């Protein structure tokens, strides 16, 4: 549950920053940027945890 909270906080932070960077009034570009960053973060976390899994 903690990782979901971290993902949500980071997603909204990325969206907020991208909203000001790409210009106010447009929602599409900041939303796509935040989604791509979220997918990148989740992929990196999955790749890092892939080798650490044991059944012990």
N, C-alpha and C positions, 0 to 999 in steps of 0.2 A: 504494500500500500504506500510505502514511503516513496518508492520510485515513481508511482503515478502522480503523487503530489509534486515531486520535483519536475517531472515532465510538464505538468500543467503550468507551474510557475514559470518555467523557462519558455514555454510556448507563448504565454501571454506577454512575457517580457520581450521576446523576439518580435511579436506582433506589434507591440507598442512602439518599439524603436523603429521597426520598418515602416510603420505608419507615418512617422515624422521624417524619415529619410526619403521615402518615395513620394512624399507630398500628401498633404492632408486632402481628404475628400475621395480618395480612391481606396477601395477595400481589397480588390483582387490581388494586386501585387504583394502587399504586406501579408495577406493570408497565404498565398503560395510560398512566399519566402519562409514564413513561420512553419508551414507544413513540411517543407523540404528540410529545414533545420531539425524539426522533430524527428523525421524519418532518419536523418543522419545520426542523431544522438541515440535513437533506439537501436539502430544497426550497429553502432560502435559498442554500445553496452552489451548487445547480444553476442557480438564477436569476441569481446573480452571475457564474458562469462562462459563461453562455449568450452574453453579449455580447463576451466576450474571446477567443473561438475564431477563429483564422485558419488558413489552409492554407499560409502562407508558411514 
